Amino acid sequence: MERRLVNLLIVNDNDLNCNCKDLSLDDINISKLGFNMADLEKFEVIIYKGKRGTKLIRSKYTKTGKVI
């Protein structure tokens, strides 16, 4: 078993920086977030959780992708 304290950021639809009506869950990535990259680098794990579903956008510990 591994134990870690992780800096986690969970974002939602309000945090996207785009005209996102036609955006699918597959299209959401770190560049679509309305945050400065320097601020995002502080987080080891970034998760999108919104009306399109849930997706692991960045992780230093696991693979990224849709959460089913």
N, C-alpha and C positions, 0 to 999 in steps of 0.2 A: 504494500500500500504506500502511496505517495501522498504526503500532505503538503499543501502550499497555501500561502496567503496570496491572493491574486487581486490586482487592480482591474476591476471590471467596470465596463460602461455598457449600459443597456439604452439603446436609442429607439425612438418610435417614428411615426410618420411626420411629426412636427419637426424633427431634427434633420430631415432630408432637405438638401439644397438644390432643388430642381423643379421643373414642371413634371410632376410625377404621376399624372393620371394614367398614362399608358405604360408605366414602369412595372415590370414583373419582379417577383422575388429573385429570380436569377440575375436580373440586371442591377440589383442593389449591391454596391460595394463601397469601400472606404472613401472613394472620390465623390460619391453622391451625398456624403454627410456634410452638414453645414457647420463644420468645425475646422479650426486651424490645424494643419498636420502636426505642428509642434505640440499642440494640446493632446492630440490623439496618440502620439508616441508614448505618452505616460501610461497608457493602458495596455495590459498584456492580453486582455480578452475584450472584444467588442461584439455585442449581440444586437441585431435588429429584431424588434418584436413589435409588429404592427398589423394593419388590416390585411396585408398580403401573406402573413405567416411569420415564421421565426427563422432566422438565419444567423449562423456564426460567421461574422465578417472577418475577424482577426483572432488568432489564437497562437500563442507561443507553445502550447502544450498538445493540441489536437489538430486534426484536419478541419478545415473550414467547409461550410456548405449549409444546406437546408437542415433544419431540425425537424424531424418527423416524430 
